[in-house]
């Protein structure tokens, strides 16, 4: 596991992505491992092998095409439910620090169970909604949006640690900017109040004379 990754959010994000597309998160994790962006602990480092990468690439291409065909997509989703659970379990457990402070064997079981449950829950929601969407010929559009969402979830999980310093810096800049803006506003109000007081004093002096 890459120590820079926030394990628990990354694990749930990857598992949820598996619920939207069973093979795509595994493929992206494999690609990240091959490029050095992600370092996986044994035995999950096998995802970075040539066999795993090209096998997942072929499966992802097939899943992408089948899921765009109304009617066939629903059948594939039902048949592919075990693959979804397995995918969610693997990507969750690959973040081996997500569940800690327990026996190593129990840690693996908890990680596999949490990943499978998360992916299956998301998958059941999309599977139940797809027939309704197909009635309005919106199935292919929904499938494409699910693919985009899966990629976004994986990217967020893998890049969260790298983007965290940027987010903190932007938040700090926003706080400084708001404080300076408030200070300028308060200074402007003080100047306006002083101007009004000076004008009132001038009018009072003019009336007395």
N, C-alpha and C positions, 0 to 999 in steps of 0.2 A: 504494500500500500504506500502511496506517496504521502509522506508525512505532512506535506503542505496542504493537503485536501482536508476540508472540514468533513470528517467521515460520515457522520449521521445524515446531514442534509444531502450530501452527495449520494449516499446509499439509497435513500428514499427517492431522490430525484431520478436516479438511474432505474430503479424498480418501477416507478410510475411510467417512465418512458417505455419500458418493456410492455406495459399494459396497453400502450397505444400502438406499438409495433414491436413484435417479439424479437426480430433479428437485427433491426437497425441499431439499438443501443449496444448490443454485443459487438457489432461490426465497428462502431465508432470507438468503443473501448479497446478493441483489438488494434485499430489504427493508432489510437493515442499511445498504446503500449509500444507499438513498433517504431513510432517517431520519438519516443523518449519523454513524451509529455506526462505519461502516467506509468508508474512503476508498481507492478502487481506482485503480491506475495505468492509463493508456491501454494497450491498447484495452479492458481489462476493465471500465472504468467504464461501458461500454455495458450492463452487467447492471443498472444502476440506472435505465435508461430505461423509459418506460411500456410500450413494445412488449415488451421483455424481461420485465418484471415480470408483466404480465397474461398473456402467452404461457406463462410458467413456471407461473403460477397454474393455468391450464387444464390443462397437462400434468400437474402434481402431483395435481390432483383426479382426473384419469383414471387415473393410475398407482396412486393410493391405492385406488380402487374395484376396479380389475382385479386387484390383488394380493391382494384378500380373497376371490377366487373360486377354490376348489380346482380344479386342472387348468388353468384358464386362467392362473393365476399362473405356473405353470412355463413355459408357452408364452411368456408375456410376458417372463419373465426371460431366456429364450434369445434371443428376437428383440431385446430391449432391451440386450443386452450391449454393442454399440457405443456406445449412448447413455451407459451407465455409464462406459465408458472415457473418453468425451469429457467427461462431467461431472467426473470425477476430475481429468482433465488441466487443465480450465479453472479449477476452484477452487484447485488446487495452484499453478498458474502465476500466479493472481491475487495470490498472496503473493510478489511478485517478489523479495523479499529472502531467500527460503528457500534459494536456490542462488546463491552469489555467488563473487567472485574468479575468474570465468571470462569468456570472451568473451560479450558480450550475446546474440549469436545462439545460442551453445551453451547459455547459461543458460536461454533459453526452451525449447530442445529437451530439456534435462535435466529441467526443471520439468514439462513436458508428459508426458514419459516416466515420471517418478516418480509423478505423479498418476494417470495411466492404469493403471500397474502396481498401485498400492496399491488403487485402486477395483476393478479387475478381480479381484484376489486375494480381496478380501472378497466380491465378488459371486459368484465361483465356489463359495465355501464355502456361502453361503446357497442358491444354486441347486441344489447337490448334496443339501442337507439337506431342501429343501422337499417333494419327493415322498414321502419317508419320513414327514414330519410330516403330510402330507395323508392318509396311510393311517389315522392316528389322529384325523383331523378337527381337527388342531392348526394347520393352515396359516394360517387367519385370525388366530389368536392370535399365532403367530410373526411374521406380517406386521406386526401392530400393535406388537409389542415392537421389531421392527426400526425402525419409524417413530419410536418413542419414543427409541431409542438414537441414531438419526440426528440428531434434534433436540438431544439431549443433547450429542453430539459437536460439533455446530455451535456450540451455546451456549458450551460449554467453550472452543472455539477463539476465539470472538469476545470472550469476557469474561475470558479468562485474565489479560490484563494488568491489567484493572480490579480483579480479585479478588486479584492478587498482593500488594498492600500489606496487605489484610485478612488474608490467610493469614500473612504475616510478622508482623503485629501479634499475631495469635492465638498463633503459635508462641512469640513473645517472652513473652507473658503466661503461657503454659504453663511455660516455663523458669523464670520468676520465681516462679511459684506452687510449683513442685516444689522449688526451692531453699529457699523459706521453710518449706515443709512439712518438709523434711529438717532445717533448723535447729531448728524447734520439736521435732521428734522427738529430735534429739540433746540439746537442752536438757532435755527430759523424762527422758531416760535418765540425764543427769548428776544431776538432782534426785533421781531414784529411787535412784541409787547413793549419793548423799550421805545420803539418809534411811536407807538400810540401814546405812551406816557409823555414823551417829549412833545408831541403835537398837542396834547391836552394842556401841558404846562405853558406852551407857547400861546395857545388860545386864551388861557386864564390871564397871562401877563398882558396880552393885547387888550383884553376887556377892562382890566384894572387901569390901564393907561388911557 
